[in-house]
Amino acid sequence: MKPSGHSWRSLGSIGAVTAALLLGLAAAPSGTAAAPSGTAAGAGLTAAPTAAGTSRSAVAAPAGTPAAVNGQLTVCGTRLCNERGKPVQLRGMSTHGLQWYPQCATGGALDALAGDWKADVVRLSLYVQEGGYETDPRRFTELVSNLIDQVSARGLYAVVDWHMLTPGDPHYNLGRAKTFFTEIARRHGHRKNLLYEIANEPSGVSWSRIKSYAEQLIPVIRRVDAETPVLIGTRAWSSLGVSESSDESEVVAHPVNAGNIMYTFHFYAASHREEYYAALSRAADRIPLFVTEFGTQNYAGEGADDFAMAGRYLDLLAKKKISWINWNFSDDHRSGAVFKQGTCDRGGPWAGTSSLKEAGKWVRDRMRTPDDFRAP
């Protein structure tokens, strides 16, 4: 999401919430498999690093869940495929910035996403600036690690989102990204349910600059984790360059020199109209794409919903088997946050529609339609 004026709650109070979550999130959901043996409450906090090459069968997802049914994902041609080589479409939600809204990513909230919303994937949105990772790398690494444990315990896929936004040049945070993804890969690279999103929304820089960043970071990740798909942001706030008067042709002509990768596309239906839709449709036949962020509102995630245009986009994504993630699973005041204000501080209710704004009701309905990969 492009930045707009923020009026966030104090970081001091959020620190207390984050600490509570680090202690309280670790209980496995009722009816699902417990965390791996030898893992205590707060598992992500003290788990020993995972050596490269550790078997990915070491952590089993609960039976019948998206991760159990599909297993290790890989990029095959222009599609995302499961471990049997079948193209799949994942559908899910993104957290808001974890520095602002950790209280919207509790165990109960994740239970609702898995059970009531029928989500397949959760995007863990770690802002780098704006009070995020750079202010306390250890605390935010622990928070993301813990949330990966919790998402995994529910059998969902987890997109680890390096949410660089401002500055728009991903090279500004290359050193931090190497440190963060190396540790996450060491801790969790044995899992089959991860995807690494290494640059949320680059802006103000050329595609060659973004490509250079990816080609420096991906080998660092691959030294630890050779199998997890990597998602790469595209030019102009992941618009395939359209928001800066370009298009998908530069990515098609000059792809990142790495395997098992996809490129990201973000859209906000009330702002991104035919030119964006057409670029997405063309690009989907040439390069592997994953829509890691979209909204039914304007590019700032606020204002009136355009469900008609959003529906056109989602119909296209279904036709072309492109996975999507909606922004965002919080109670922020903007219309793009699915919950009414105050829901997260009250601890729900997370399931059903009583706490949802109109955008939340709409995307929940779209998500609850059956996946074609569900176990019989």
PLY file of the C-alpha trace (Angstrom):
ply
format ascii 1.0
element vertex 376
property float x
property float y
property float z
element edge 375
property int vertex1
property int vertex2
end_header
0.00 0.00 0.00
1.33 3.43 -0.85
1.90 5.57 2.23
-0.70 8.00 3.45
-0.77 10.03 6.64
-0.57 7.69 9.63
-2.03 8.35 13.06
-0.82 5.24 14.83
-1.07 4.29 18.46
2.04 4.81 20.58
4.94 2.43 20.06
5.36 2.10 23.81
1.94 0.52 24.23
2.53 -1.68 21.20
5.72 -2.98 22.77
3.72 -4.27 25.69
1.22 -5.93 23.39
4.01 -7.53 21.39
5.62 -8.93 24.51
2.32 -10.43 25.58
1.85 -12.00 22.18
5.30 -13.53 22.24
4.34 -15.31 25.45
0.75 -16.14 24.56
0.63 -17.04 20.89
2.43 -20.33 21.12
-0.44 -22.59 22.15
-1.50 -24.72 19.20
-5.13 -24.29 18.12
-7.65 -26.78 19.39
-8.15 -29.63 17.01
-4.82 -29.16 15.24
-1.45 -30.71 15.67
0.71 -29.37 18.44
4.04 -27.71 17.80
6.91 -30.08 17.03
8.10 -32.18 19.97
10.64 -30.40 22.12
9.07 -27.00 21.34
7.83 -25.08 24.33
5.52 -22.09 24.63
7.11 -19.19 22.83
8.88 -21.68 20.57
10.06 -19.17 18.03
12.03 -17.34 20.69
14.64 -19.94 21.58
14.55 -22.59 18.87
17.98 -23.57 17.62
18.77 -22.49 14.05
17.90 -25.06 11.39
20.86 -26.22 9.37
20.66 -26.08 5.61
19.48 -29.35 4.17
17.27 -30.38 7.11
14.44 -32.63 5.95
11.25 -30.79 5.13
9.17 -33.70 6.37
10.22 -32.83 9.92
7.15 -30.66 10.57
3.78 -32.10 9.55
0.80 -29.82 8.94
-2.57 -30.85 10.40
-4.40 -33.27 8.11
-6.70 -31.72 5.51
-5.27 -28.22 5.82
-3.90 -26.34 2.80
-0.26 -27.04 3.71
-0.97 -30.73 4.34
-2.86 -31.17 1.08
-0.33 -29.30 -1.09
2.99 -29.70 0.68
6.07 -27.95 -0.64
5.23 -25.33 -3.25
7.40 -24.65 -6.25
7.24 -22.44 -9.32
6.48 -24.41 -12.47
6.50 -22.31 -15.62
4.27 -19.32 -14.92
2.33 -20.98 -12.11
2.69 -21.88 -8.45
2.45 -25.65 -8.10
2.05 -28.07 -5.22
4.35 -30.99 -4.52
2.47 -33.11 -7.07
3.05 -30.53 -9.82
-0.55 -29.27 -9.85
-1.03 -25.49 -10.29
-2.71 -24.03 -7.22
-4.21 -20.72 -6.21
-3.78 -19.61 -2.61
-6.15 -17.05 -1.09
-5.67 -15.26 2.19
-5.09 -12.16 4.26
-2.19 -9.87 5.15
-1.63 -8.54 8.61
-1.20 -4.82 8.92
2.19 -3.61 10.13
3.15 -5.80 13.06
4.63 -2.81 14.88
1.17 -1.25 15.01
-1.33 -4.10 15.09
0.15 -7.24 16.68
-3.03 -7.54 18.73
-4.89 -8.37 15.49
-2.73 -11.47 14.93
-3.58 -13.49 18.03
-4.26 -17.19 18.29
-7.99 -16.57 18.14
-7.65 -14.40 15.05
-5.56 -17.04 13.29
-8.05 -19.73 14.31
-10.80 -17.71 12.62
-8.75 -17.24 9.46
-8.13 -20.98 9.22
-11.56 -22.22 10.27
-14.16 -19.54 9.55
-12.55 -17.64 6.68
-11.14 -20.82 5.06
-7.90 -19.00 4.26
-4.94 -20.78 2.71
-2.21 -18.23 3.42
-1.31 -15.44 5.84
1.09 -12.65 4.94
3.15 -11.45 7.91
3.79 -7.79 7.19
7.07 -6.67 8.75
7.66 -3.00 8.03
11.35 -2.17 7.92
11.06 1.54 8.66
8.12 3.45 10.22
8.77 2.06 13.69
9.37 -1.46 12.42
12.33 -3.84 12.10
15.13 -1.25 12.06
14.12 0.03 15.52
14.53 -3.35 17.22
15.67 -6.17 14.92
15.71 -8.80 17.66
12.19 -8.13 18.90
10.67 -8.09 15.43
12.56 -11.18 14.30
11.21 -13.04 17.34
7.68 -11.81 16.65
7.74 -12.96 13.03
9.34 -16.27 13.98
6.65 -16.90 16.57
3.89 -16.06 14.10
5.38 -18.46 11.55
5.06 -21.17 14.21
1.43 -20.26 14.81
0.44 -20.05 11.17
2.17 -23.37 10.56
0.37 -25.03 13.47
-2.89 -24.22 11.69
-1.76 -25.72 8.40
-1.68 -22.43 6.49
1.04 -21.04 4.25
3.00 -18.05 5.55
4.36 -15.26 3.36
7.20 -13.53 5.20
6.81 -9.97 3.94
9.86 -7.66 4.09
7.65 -4.60 3.95
10.09 -2.00 2.63
8.20 1.08 1.55
10.09 4.31 2.23
12.84 4.64 1.03
11.69 3.02 -2.18
15.12 1.71 -3.16
15.40 -1.85 -1.76
19.19 -1.56 -1.68
18.82 0.81 1.27
17.85 -2.19 3.41
19.91 -4.91 1.69
22.15 -5.54 4.69
19.19 -5.76 7.04
17.37 -8.06 4.63
20.35 -10.42 4.47
20.48 -10.62 8.26
16.74 -11.09 8.70
16.12 -13.68 5.99
19.21 -15.67 6.94
17.91 -16.06 10.46
14.35 -16.83 9.41
15.59 -19.39 6.89
17.81 -21.04 9.50
14.95 -21.30 11.96
12.18 -22.23 9.56
13.72 -23.38 6.28
12.78 -26.97 7.12
9.10 -26.05 6.74
7.13 -26.68 3.56
4.66 -23.84 4.04
6.77 -20.69 3.59
7.25 -18.07 0.90
9.73 -15.19 1.22
8.61 -11.79 -0.09
11.85 -9.85 -0.25
10.73 -6.38 -1.36
7.19 -5.19 -0.74
6.85 -2.09 -2.91
9.94 -0.64 -4.57
9.41 2.85 -5.98
11.39 5.61 -7.63
14.03 3.20 -8.90
14.58 1.32 -12.15
13.78 -2.33 -12.68
17.50 -3.00 -13.10
18.07 -1.64 -9.60
15.41 -3.95 -8.13
16.79 -6.87 -10.13
20.27 -6.19 -8.75
18.93 -6.24 -5.19
17.17 -9.57 -5.74
20.25 -11.12 -7.32
22.34 -10.17 -4.29
19.82 -11.28 -1.65
18.50 -14.53 -3.12
21.88 -16.35 -3.08
22.21 -15.49 0.61
18.83 -17.12 1.30
19.61 -20.10 -0.92
22.76 -20.93 1.04
20.43 -21.75 3.94
17.14 -22.65 2.26
17.25 -24.00 -1.27
13.55 -24.70 -1.75
11.24 -21.98 -0.47
9.79 -19.81 -3.29
10.94 -16.20 -3.32
8.57 -13.37 -4.27
10.09 -10.22 -5.79
8.46 -6.81 -5.79
8.19 -5.02 -9.10
8.75 -1.42 -10.09
6.42 1.39 -8.99
4.83 -0.03 -5.84
4.68 -3.52 -7.36
2.53 -2.36 -10.26
4.79 -3.99 -12.90
5.93 -0.43 -13.55
2.54 0.90 -14.61
2.42 3.56 -11.87
5.65 5.02 -13.27
4.60 4.94 -16.94
6.14 1.58 -17.76
4.74 -1.95 -18.05
5.59 -5.61 -17.64
7.88 -5.73 -20.68
11.00 -4.76 -18.72
10.55 -7.72 -16.36
9.76 -10.09 -19.22
12.86 -8.95 -21.13
15.16 -8.87 -18.10
14.06 -11.47 -15.55
15.86 -11.99 -12.27
18.62 -14.55 -12.64
17.36 -17.07 -10.08
15.11 -20.09 -9.92
11.89 -20.80 -8.03
10.85 -17.14 -8.00
7.70 -15.17 -8.68
7.04 -11.47 -9.22
4.48 -9.53 -7.23
1.63 -7.33 -8.39
-0.43 -5.06 -6.12
-3.70 -3.41 -7.02
-6.34 -1.25 -5.37
-9.53 -1.55 -7.33
-10.79 2.03 -6.96
-7.48 3.46 -8.24
-5.98 0.86 -10.54
-8.21 0.51 -13.56
-7.94 -0.84 -17.09
-4.26 -0.12 -17.74
-3.24 -2.06 -14.64
-5.72 -4.86 -15.28
-4.45 -5.26 -18.84
-0.80 -5.34 -17.74
-1.59 -8.02 -15.18
-3.46 -10.11 -17.74
-0.64 -9.90 -20.28
2.11 -10.52 -17.76
0.41 -13.60 -16.32
1.04 -15.45 -19.58
4.75 -14.58 -19.59
6.04 -14.55 -16.00
5.00 -16.16 -12.68
2.96 -13.72 -10.61
1.60 -13.59 -7.07
-0.77 -10.79 -5.94
0.57 -10.34 -2.42
-1.55 -7.26 -1.74
-4.83 -5.87 -3.02
-7.71 -3.80 -1.78
-11.18 -2.87 -2.91
-10.55 0.83 -2.16
-8.10 3.45 -3.43
-4.33 3.02 -3.41
-4.10 4.20 0.22
-6.52 1.50 1.35
-9.26 3.98 2.16
-12.36 5.53 0.63
-15.29 3.86 -1.08
-15.12 0.21 -2.08
-15.27 -0.74 -5.74
-16.43 -4.34 -5.47
-17.25 -4.56 -9.16
-13.69 -3.81 -10.30
-12.23 -5.92 -7.51
-14.45 -8.78 -8.61
-13.16 -8.49 -12.17
-9.62 -8.74 -10.87
-10.37 -11.79 -8.71
-12.15 -13.51 -11.58
-9.05 -12.99 -13.73
-6.81 -14.31 -10.96
-8.98 -17.42 -10.62
-8.88 -18.04 -14.36
-5.10 -17.73 -14.48
-4.42 -19.50 -11.17
-2.77 -16.49 -9.57
-2.71 -16.46 -5.78
-3.99 -13.43 -3.91
-3.77 -11.82 -0.48
-6.04 -9.04 0.74
-4.86 -5.97 2.68
-5.54 -6.05 5.65
-6.50 -8.14 8.71
-6.72 -5.35 11.28
-9.11 -2.83 12.81
-7.37 0.25 11.43
-9.72 3.17 10.80
-9.40 2.95 7.01
-12.03 1.12 4.99
-9.45 -1.42 3.79
-9.03 -2.90 7.27
-11.52 -5.74 7.56
-12.53 -5.23 11.21
-14.43 -2.40 12.83
-12.35 -0.22 15.10
-11.85 -1.66 18.57
-12.29 -5.29 17.55
-8.66 -6.26 18.12
-8.37 -4.56 21.50
-11.54 -6.39 22.59
-10.15 -9.72 21.38
-12.81 -10.25 18.73
-15.20 -11.65 17.86
-13.03 -12.87 14.97
-15.43 -15.32 13.32
-18.66 -14.45 11.56
-19.52 -11.03 10.19
-20.62 -8.97 13.19
-17.20 -7.31 13.58
-16.53 -6.83 9.88
-16.65 -3.72 7.72
-18.18 -4.08 4.27
-14.82 -4.85 2.66
-14.25 -7.57 5.23
-17.60 -9.20 4.51
-16.92 -9.12 0.78
-13.44 -10.63 0.88
-14.45 -13.25 3.44
-17.23 -14.40 1.12
-14.78 -14.66 -1.78
-12.30 -16.58 0.32
-14.80 -19.08 1.66
-15.66 -20.47 -1.77
-14.13 -23.95 -2.12
-10.51 -24.40 -3.15
-10.01 -26.95 -5.89
-7.15 -28.56 -4.00
-8.98 -29.39 -0.79
-8.85 -33.00 0.31
-12.05 -34.93 -0.47
0 1
1 2
2 3
3 4
4 5
5 6
6 7
7 8
8 9
9 10
10 11
11 12
12 13
13 14
14 15
15 16
16 17
17 18
18 19
19 20
20 21
21 22
22 23
23 24
24 25
25 26
26 27
27 28
28 29
29 30
30 31
31 32
32 33
33 34
34 35
35 36
36 37
37 38
38 39
39 40
40 41
41 42
42 43
43 44
44 45
45 46
46 47
47 48
48 49
49 50
50 51
51 52
52 53
53 54
54 55
55 56
56 57
57 58
58 59
59 60
60 61
61 62
62 63
63 64
64 65
65 66
66 67
67 68
68 69
69 70
70 71
71 72
72 73
73 74
74 75
75 76
76 77
77 78
78 79
79 80
80 81
81 82
82 83
83 84
84 85
85 86
86 87
87 88
88 89
89 90
90 91
91 92
92 93
93 94
94 95
95 96
96 97
97 98
98 99
99 100
100 101
101 102
102 103
103 104
104 105
105 106
106 107
107 108
108 109
109 110
110 111
111 112
112 113
113 114
114 115
115 116
116 117
117 118
118 119
119 120
120 121
121 122
122 123
123 124
124 125
125 126
126 127
127 128
128 129
129 130
130 131
131 132
132 133
133 134
134 135
135 136
136 137
137 138
138 139
139 140
140 141
141 142
142 143
143 144
144 145
145 146
146 147
147 148
148 149
149 150
150 151
151 152
152 153
153 154
154 155
155 156
156 157
157 158
158 159
159 160
160 161
161 162
162 163
163 164
164 165
165 166
166 167
167 168
168 169
169 170
170 171
171 172
172 173
173 174
174 175
175 176
176 177
177 178
178 179
179 180
180 181
181 182
182 183
183 184
184 185
185 186
186 187
187 188
188 189
189 190
190 191
191 192
192 193
193 194
194 195
195 196
196 197
197 198
198 199
199 200
200 201
201 202
202 203
203 204
204 205
205 206
206 207
207 208
208 209
209 210
210 211
211 212
212 213
213 214
214 215
215 216
216 217
217 218
218 219
219 220
220 221
221 222
222 223
223 224
224 225
225 226
226 227
227 228
228 229
229 230
230 231
231 232
232 233
233 234
234 235
235 236
236 237
237 238
238 239
239 240
240 241
241 242
242 243
243 244
244 245
245 246
246 247
247 248
248 249
249 250
250 251
251 252
252 253
253 254
254 255
255 256
256 257
257 258
258 259
259 260
260 261
261 262
262 263
263 264
264 265
265 266
266 267
267 268
268 269
269 270
270 271
271 272
272 273
273 274
274 275
275 276
276 277
277 278
278 279
279 280
280 281
281 282
282 283
283 284
284 285
285 286
286 287
287 288
288 289
289 290
290 291
291 292
292 293
293 294
294 295
295 296
296 297
297 298
298 299
299 300
300 301
301 302
302 303
303 304
304 305
305 306
306 307
307 308
308 309
309 310
310 311
311 312
312 313
313 314
314 315
315 316
316 317
317 318
318 319
319 320
320 321
321 322
322 323
323 324
324 325
325 326
326 327
327 328
328 329
329 330
330 331
331 332
332 333
333 334
334 335
335 336
336 337
337 338
338 339
339 340
340 341
341 342
342 343
343 344
344 345
345 346
346 347
347 348
348 349
349 350
350 351
351 352
352 353
353 354
354 355
355 356
356 357
357 358
358 359
359 360
360 361
361 362
362 363
363 364
364 365
365 366
366 367
367 368
368 369
369 370
370 371
371 372
372 373
373 374
374 375
